[in-house]
Amino acid sequence: MLEQTQPTQPIIRFDDEVEVAARLVPQFGYEEAERIIEMSARTHRPVDRVIADAA
């Protein structure tokens, strides 16, 4: 029998990510916004918390 594995990446709804990116890109630029979103997904912390911790 095949063993099912859990995805290694958290599931993020595309709409949520686009909405967050639309808010962050004008303020931080594309690359930094992408890094913030990825860090939020990886650590399961809200985007605002990731930004506050980085400041």
N, CA, C and O atoms as CSV, one atom per row, in Angstrom:
chain,resi,resn,atom,element,x,y,z
A,1,MET,N,N,0.826,-1.180,0.000
A,1,MET,CA,C,0.000,0.000,0.000
A,1,MET,C,C,0.878,1.256,0.000
A,1,MET,O,O,1.928,1.296,0.641
A,2,LEU,N,N,0.430,2.266,-0.725
A,2,LEU,CA,C,1.182,3.510,-0.764
A,2,LEU,C,C,0.883,4.344,0.478
A,2,LEU,O,O,-0.253,4.433,0.943
A,3,GLU,N,N,1.916,4.929,0.977
A,3,GLU,CA,C,1.770,5.767,2.160
A,3,GLU,C,C,1.501,7.204,1.718
A,3,GLU,O,O,2.220,7.738,0.873
A,4,GLN,N,N,0.483,7.823,2.277
A,4,GLN,CA,C,0.180,9.206,1.933
A,4,GLN,C,C,1.053,10.127,2.770
A,4,GLN,O,O,1.269,9.895,3.959
A,5,THR,N,N,1.544,11.166,2.131
A,5,THR,CA,C,2.378,12.127,2.846
A,5,THR,C,C,1.671,13.474,2.886
A,5,THR,O,O,0.880,13.807,2.004
A,6,GLN,N,N,1.965,14.219,3.901
A,6,GLN,CA,C,1.410,15.555,4.036
A,6,GLN,C,C,2.248,16.523,3.206
A,6,GLN,O,O,3.458,16.339,3.082
A,7,PRO,N,N,1.623,17.546,2.639
A,7,PRO,CA,C,2.407,18.533,1.896
A,7,PRO,C,C,3.378,19.249,2.835
A,7,PRO,O,O,3.060,19.495,3.998
A,8,THR,N,N,4.549,19.577,2.328
A,8,THR,CA,C,5.538,20.252,3.163
A,8,THR,C,C,5.270,21.746,3.256
A,8,THR,O,O,5.715,22.397,4.201
A,9,GLN,N,N,4.553,22.293,2.293
A,9,GLN,CA,C,4.232,23.715,2.306
A,9,GLN,C,C,2.823,23.902,2.854
A,9,GLN,O,O,1.932,23.116,2.533
A,10,PRO,N,N,2.604,24.925,3.672
A,10,PRO,CA,C,1.246,25.180,4.143
A,10,PRO,C,C,0.352,25.586,2.974
A,10,PRO,O,O,0.822,26.160,1.992
A,11,ILE,N,N,-0.913,25.288,3.086
A,11,ILE,CA,C,-1.852,25.633,2.022
A,11,ILE,C,C,-2.305,27.071,2.231
A,11,ILE,O,O,-2.850,27.416,3.280
A,12,ILE,N,N,-2.075,27.902,1.224
A,12,ILE,CA,C,-2.465,29.306,1.274
A,12,ILE,C,C,-3.416,29.549,0.115
A,12,ILE,O,O,-3.122,29.176,-1.020
A,13,ARG,N,N,-4.530,30.156,0.387
A,13,ARG,CA,C,-5.453,30.479,-0.693
A,13,ARG,C,C,-4.837,31.556,-1.562
A,13,ARG,O,O,-4.293,32.537,-1.056
A,14,PHE,N,N,-4.922,31.375,-2.868
A,14,PHE,CA,C,-4.336,32.318,-3.817
A,14,PHE,C,C,-4.905,33.717,-3.616
A,14,PHE,O,O,-4.159,34.695,-3.661
A,15,ASP,N,N,-6.210,33.831,-3.397
A,15,ASP,CA,C,-6.834,35.141,-3.209
A,15,ASP,C,C,-6.220,35.884,-2.034
A,15,ASP,O,O,-5.984,37.089,-2.116
A,16,ASP,N,N,-5.960,35.177,-0.945
A,16,ASP,CA,C,-5.358,35.798,0.231
A,16,ASP,C,C,-3.973,36.331,-0.088
A,16,ASP,O,O,-3.624,37.446,0.299
A,17,GLU,N,N,-3.185,35.532,-0.793
A,17,GLU,CA,C,-1.817,35.934,-1.112
A,17,GLU,C,C,-1.804,37.152,-2.032
A,17,GLU,O,O,-0.988,38.056,-1.851
A,18,VAL,N,N,-2.698,37.183,-3.011
A,18,VAL,CA,C,-2.771,38.317,-3.934
A,18,VAL,C,C,-3.171,39.582,-3.192
A,18,VAL,O,O,-2.612,40.652,-3.432
A,19,GLU,N,N,-4.130,39.461,-2.297
A,19,GLU,CA,C,-4.582,40.617,-1.521
A,19,GLU,C,C,-3.447,41.167,-0.656
A,19,GLU,O,O,-3.249,42.380,-0.585
A,20,VAL,N,N,-2.718,40.289,-0.010
A,20,VAL,CA,C,-1.592,40.706,0.832
A,20,VAL,C,C,-0.495,41.326,-0.030
A,20,VAL,O,O,0.071,42.357,0.334
A,21,ALA,N,N,-0.196,40.712,-1.160
A,21,ALA,CA,C,0.839,41.240,-2.053
A,21,ALA,C,C,0.459,42.624,-2.559
A,21,ALA,O,O,1.313,43.507,-2.646
A,22,ALA,N,N,-0.803,42.822,-2.892
A,22,ALA,CA,C,-1.254,44.128,-3.378
A,22,ALA,C,C,-1.048,45.204,-2.321
A,22,ALA,O,O,-0.827,46.369,-2.649
A,23,ARG,N,N,-1.119,44.819,-1.072
A,23,ARG,CA,C,-0.911,45.772,0.027
A,23,ARG,C,C,0.579,46.009,0.292
A,23,ARG,O,O,0.976,47.119,0.646
A,24,LEU,N,N,1.403,44.974,0.122
A,24,LEU,CA,C,2.814,45.076,0.495
A,24,LEU,C,C,3.723,45.614,-0.607
A,24,LEU,O,O,4.680,46.332,-0.317
A,25,VAL,N,N,3.441,45.278,-1.864
A,25,VAL,CA,C,4.350,45.640,-2.960
A,25,VAL,C,C,4.590,47.145,-3.047
A,25,VAL,O,O,5.744,47.554,-3.175
A,26,PRO,N,N,3.555,47.993,-2.986
A,26,PRO,CA,C,3.838,49.433,-3.061
A,26,PRO,C,C,4.735,49.936,-1.926
A,26,PRO,O,O,5.500,50.885,-2.104
A,27,GLN,N,N,4.635,49.301,-0.776
A,27,GLN,CA,C,5.402,49.747,0.392
A,27,GLN,C,C,6.821,49.187,0.405
A,27,GLN,O,O,7.760,49.908,0.744
A,28,PHE,N,N,6.997,47.903,0.038
A,28,PHE,CA,C,8.285,47.236,0.197
A,28,PHE,C,C,8.963,46.842,-1.107
A,28,PHE,O,O,10.157,46.543,-1.105
A,29,GLY,N,N,8.238,46.832,-2.218
A,29,GLY,CA,C,8.789,46.324,-3.471
A,29,GLY,C,C,8.468,44.845,-3.621
A,29,GLY,O,O,8.158,44.160,-2.646
A,30,TYR,N,N,8.546,44.364,-4.855
A,30,TYR,CA,C,8.115,42.995,-5.158
A,30,TYR,C,C,8.918,41.938,-4.409
A,30,TYR,O,O,8.332,41.057,-3.778
A,31,GLU,N,N,10.243,42.007,-4.465
A,31,GLU,CA,C,11.077,40.953,-3.873
A,31,GLU,C,C,10.911,40.879,-2.357
A,31,GLU,O,O,10.838,39.788,-1.791
A,32,GLU,N,N,10.854,42.018,-1.710
A,32,GLU,CA,C,10.690,42.032,-0.250
A,32,GLU,C,C,9.298,41.538,0.137
A,32,GLU,O,O,9.152,40.810,1.119
A,33,ALA,N,N,8.280,41.925,-0.624
A,33,ALA,CA,C,6.918,41.446,-0.357
A,33,ALA,C,C,6.850,39.933,-0.506
A,33,ALA,O,O,6.215,39.255,0.302
A,34,GLU,N,N,7.497,39.405,-1.525
A,34,GLU,CA,C,7.518,37.957,-1.730
A,34,GLU,C,C,8.203,37.254,-0.556
A,34,GLU,O,O,7.733,36.216,-0.090
A,35,ARG,N,N,9.305,37.819,-0.086
A,35,ARG,CA,C,10.028,37.240,1.050
A,35,ARG,C,C,9.163,37.254,2.317
A,35,ARG,O,O,9.152,36.285,3.076
A,36,ILE,N,N,8.446,38.348,2.536
A,36,ILE,CA,C,7.578,38.466,3.709
A,36,ILE,C,C,6.459,37.432,3.656
A,36,ILE,O,O,6.160,36.789,4.662
A,37,ILE,N,N,5.841,37.270,2.492
A,37,ILE,CA,C,4.752,36.298,2.343
A,37,ILE,C,C,5.271,34.885,2.559
A,37,ILE,O,O,4.627,34.085,3.239
A,38,GLU,N,N,6.429,34.570,1.988
A,38,GLU,CA,C,7.011,33.233,2.167
A,38,GLU,C,C,7.363,32.972,3.628
A,38,GLU,O,O,7.121,31.875,4.133
A,39,MET,N,N,7.928,33.957,4.308
A,39,MET,CA,C,8.276,33.804,5.723
A,39,MET,C,C,7.016,33.599,6.564
A,39,MET,O,O,7.010,32.781,7.484
A,40,SER,N,N,5.963,34.331,6.256
A,40,SER,CA,C,4.698,34.178,6.967
A,40,SER,C,C,4.147,32.768,6.788
A,40,SER,O,O,3.687,32.150,7.748
A,41,ALA,N,N,4.194,32.265,5.574
A,41,ALA,CA,C,3.687,30.914,5.298
A,41,ALA,C,C,4.543,29.857,5.983
A,41,ALA,O,O,4.020,28.893,6.542
A,42,ARG,N,N,5.853,30.040,5.939
A,42,ARG,CA,C,6.770,29.051,6.512
A,42,ARG,C,C,6.669,28.987,8.033
A,42,ARG,O,O,6.769,27.909,8.619
A,43,THR,N,N,6.471,30.132,8.667
A,43,THR,CA,C,6.455,30.181,10.130
A,43,THR,C,C,5.047,30.188,10.718
A,43,THR,O,O,4.879,30.151,11.937
A,44,HIS,N,N,4.039,30.236,9.852
A,44,HIS,CA,C,2.632,30.259,10.281
A,44,HIS,C,C,2.333,31.474,11.159
A,44,HIS,O,O,1.510,31.405,12.072
A,45,ARG,N,N,3.008,32.583,10.873
A,45,ARG,CA,C,2.743,33.825,11.603
A,45,ARG,C,C,2.049,34.805,10.665
A,45,ARG,O,O,2.274,34.751,9.456
A,46,PRO,N,N,1.210,35.699,11.188
A,46,PRO,CA,C,0.573,36.704,10.337
A,46,PRO,C,C,1.622,37.608,9.684
A,46,PRO,O,O,2.692,37.845,10.246
A,47,VAL,N,N,1.301,38.097,8.509
A,47,VAL,CA,C,2.215,38.968,7.766
A,47,VAL,C,C,2.612,40.175,8.605
A,47,VAL,O,O,3.784,40.551,8.631
A,48,ASP,N,N,1.654,40.782,9.287
A,48,ASP,CA,C,1.960,41.963,10.104
A,48,ASP,C,C,2.980,41.650,11.192
A,48,ASP,O,O,3.808,42.497,11.529
A,49,ARG,N,N,2.926,40.450,11.736
A,49,ARG,CA,C,3.885,40.042,12.775
A,49,ARG,C,C,5.281,39.860,12.181
A,49,ARG,O,O,6.275,40.232,12.804
A,50,VAL,N,N,5.355,39.290,10.979
A,50,VAL,CA,C,6.647,39.116,10.303
A,50,VAL,C,C,7.280,40.480,10.056
A,50,VAL,O,O,8.480,40.658,10.261
A,51,ILE,N,N,6.474,41.438,9.616
A,51,ILE,CA,C,6.980,42.791,9.353
A,51,ILE,C,C,7.451,43.441,10.647
A,51,ILE,O,O,8.517,44.057,10.676
A,52,ALA,N,N,6.673,43.313,11.716
A,52,ALA,CA,C,7.038,43.912,13.004
A,52,ALA,C,C,8.327,43.311,13.550
A,52,ALA,O,O,9.166,44.032,14.090
A,53,ASP,N,N,8.492,42.004,13.416
A,53,ASP,CA,C,9.702,41.350,13.911
A,53,ASP,C,C,10.935,41.764,13.118
A,53,ASP,O,O,12.037,41.813,13.663
A,54,ALA,N,N,10.757,42.059,11.840
A,54,ALA,CA,C,11.884,42.444,10.993
A,54,ALA,C,C,12.308,43.891,11.235
A,54,ALA,O,O,13.440,44.267,10.934
A,55,ALA,N,N,11.403,44.697,11.775
A,55,ALA,CA,C,11.700,46.124,11.970
A,55,ALA,C,C,12.616,46.379,13.126
A,55,ALA,O,O,12.950,47.530,13.406
